[in-house]
Amino acid sequence: MIELNLLIGPISLGHQQVVDWLLLKGVAPNPKDRHGNTPKDEAERYGHAKIVKILQEAEDDAAERRKKAAKKGAKKKTNEGKEKEAESDYSDGEEDSHLSSETNGESDFISNK
């Protein structure tokens, strides 16, 4: 709700540069107030079509970033699953038995000194 309060003043006065600046600084473009209204709703109510467009573009950009983040998160989970498979493949016993025979050979060599 704080974000809406930051945007409502410039929206009501039609200060699109201030709205742009606040959005660039990370103010959320679409929080709802206690009545369910968003900053875009308020801009429409005050008749500021350019600000409505700015807010719509900011909402679209935020939605696109969320989609990219979700894809990146899904890709990361897939890669983590592949790493776990690789770890389990490595510890399937074949490599361990090879390492143990080398270790036994080394310890025999050390004990013979």
C-alpha positions as CSV (number, residue, x, y, z in Angstrom):
1,M,0.0,0.0,0.0
2,I,2.9,2.4,0.5
3,E,3.8,2.2,-3.2
4,L,0.3,3.3,-4.1
5,N,0.6,6.3,-1.8
6,L,3.9,7.2,-3.5
7,L,2.3,7.1,-6.9
8,I,-1.1,8.7,-6.1
9,G,0.2,12.3,-5.7
10,P,2.0,12.5,-9.0
11,I,-0.8,10.6,-10.7
12,S,-3.5,12.9,-9.5
13,L,-1.5,15.9,-10.6
14,G,-0.5,14.4,-14.0
15,H,3.2,14.4,-13.3
16,Q,4.3,11.7,-15.7
17,Q,8.0,12.3,-15.2
18,V,7.7,11.8,-11.5
19,V,5.7,8.6,-12.1
20,D,8.5,7.4,-14.5
21,W,11.1,8.2,-11.9
22,L,9.3,6.3,-9.1
23,L,8.9,3.3,-11.4
24,L,12.6,3.4,-12.3
25,K,13.4,3.4,-8.6
26,G,11.5,0.2,-8.1
27,V,8.1,1.3,-6.9
28,A,5.6,-1.4,-7.8
29,P,3.3,-0.3,-10.6
30,N,0.2,-2.2,-9.5
31,P,-0.5,-2.5,-5.8
32,K,-4.1,-2.4,-4.7
33,D,-5.4,0.0,-2.1
34,R,-8.1,-1.1,0.4
35,H,-10.8,-0.5,-2.2
36,G,-9.0,-2.7,-4.8
37,N,-7.9,0.2,-6.9
38,T,-4.5,0.3,-8.6
39,P,-2.5,3.3,-9.6
40,K,-3.6,2.7,-13.2
41,D,-7.2,2.9,-12.0
42,E,-6.5,6.2,-10.4
43,A,-4.8,7.6,-13.5
44,E,-7.9,6.6,-15.5
45,R,-10.1,8.3,-13.0
46,Y,-8.1,11.5,-13.2
47,G,-8.0,11.3,-17.1
48,H,-4.3,11.0,-17.5
49,A,-4.0,8.7,-20.5
50,K,-0.2,9.0,-20.8
51,I,0.3,7.9,-17.2
52,V,-2.2,5.0,-17.8
53,K,0.1,3.9,-20.7
54,I,3.2,4.3,-18.6
55,L,1.7,2.2,-15.8
56,Q,0.5,-0.5,-18.2
57,E,4.0,-0.7,-19.8
58,A,5.5,-1.0,-16.3
59,E,3.0,-3.8,-15.4
60,D,3.9,-5.6,-18.6
61,D,7.6,-5.3,-17.9
62,A,7.1,-6.6,-14.4
63,A,5.1,-9.6,-15.7
64,E,7.8,-10.4,-18.3
65,R,10.5,-10.2,-15.6
66,R,8.5,-12.6,-13.4
67,K,8.2,-15.1,-16.4
68,K,11.9,-14.9,-17.0
69,A,12.7,-15.5,-13.3
70,A,10.3,-18.4,-13.3
71,K,12.0,-20.0,-16.3
72,K,15.4,-19.3,-14.8
73,G,14.3,-21.0,-11.6
74,A,12.9,-24.0,-13.4
75,K,16.1,-24.3,-15.4
76,K,18.2,-24.1,-12.2
77,K,16.2,-26.9,-10.7
78,T,16.6,-29.0,-13.8
79,N,20.4,-28.4,-13.7
80,E,20.5,-29.3,-10.0
81,G,18.7,-32.5,-10.7
82,K,21.2,-33.4,-13.4
83,E,24.1,-32.7,-11.0
84,K,22.5,-35.0,-8.4
85,E,22.1,-37.7,-11.1
86,A,25.8,-37.3,-12.0
87,E,26.8,-37.6,-8.4
88,S,24.7,-40.8,-8.0
89,D,26.2,-42.2,-11.2
90,Y,29.7,-41.6,-9.8
91,S,28.9,-43.3,-6.5
92,D,27.3,-46.4,-8.1
93,G,30.1,-48.6,-6.9
94,E,32.2,-49.0,-10.0
95,E,34.3,-46.0,-9.4
96,D,34.5,-46.7,-5.7
97,S,35.9,-50.2,-6.2
98,H,38.5,-48.8,-8.6
99,L,39.5,-46.2,-6.0
100,S,39.6,-48.8,-3.2
101,S,41.9,-51.1,-5.1
102,E,44.3,-48.1,-5.7
103,T,44.1,-47.2,-2.0
104,N,44.7,-50.8,-1.0
105,G,47.8,-50.8,-3.2
106,E,49.1,-47.6,-1.7
107,S,48.5,-48.7,1.8
108,D,50.3,-52.0,1.1
109,F,53.2,-50.0,-0.4
110,I,53.3,-47.8,2.7
111,S,53.1,-50.7,5.1
112,N,56.0,-52.5,3.4
113,K,58.4,-49.7,4.1
